[in-house]
Amino acid sequence: MSAVEQYARAHLVTDSSEGHRAVPVMLHYDPEADPHAVRIGLPGAPQRVCDRALLEQGLRAPVTTDGVHVWPCGRVQTVVEFHAPDGVTVVQFDASALIRFLRRTHVAATPVTH
């Protein structure tokens, strides 16, 4: 089993005058370290951790667990909202990028049999 990394373009949603700002995001999954966790790296921010199943469920309907909210936004966007002591981070992804990444995580998590 090997780790999966994928860069994605996302929009960081803020309440400043900038509003939505496009940022590069690193999606990381390592089934050997934690088969349930996806790490999301945002520029200039601590890495965020999200449950892989939560991301999958949030593509179809709003879900919340452990300070992470995920919900579909229209037909092609997915929003991930992280609540932490240092504040709230809201990231809007193209759902297709998350779907591609999640498919790759399932391949990586499947044991190879010989």
Secondary structure, 3 states (H helix, E strand, C coil): CCCEEEEEEEEEECCCCCCEEEEEEEEEECCCCCCCEEEEECCCCCCEEEEHHHHHHHCCCCEEECCEEEEEECCCEEEEEEEECCEEEEEEEEHHHHHHHHHHHHHHHCCCCC
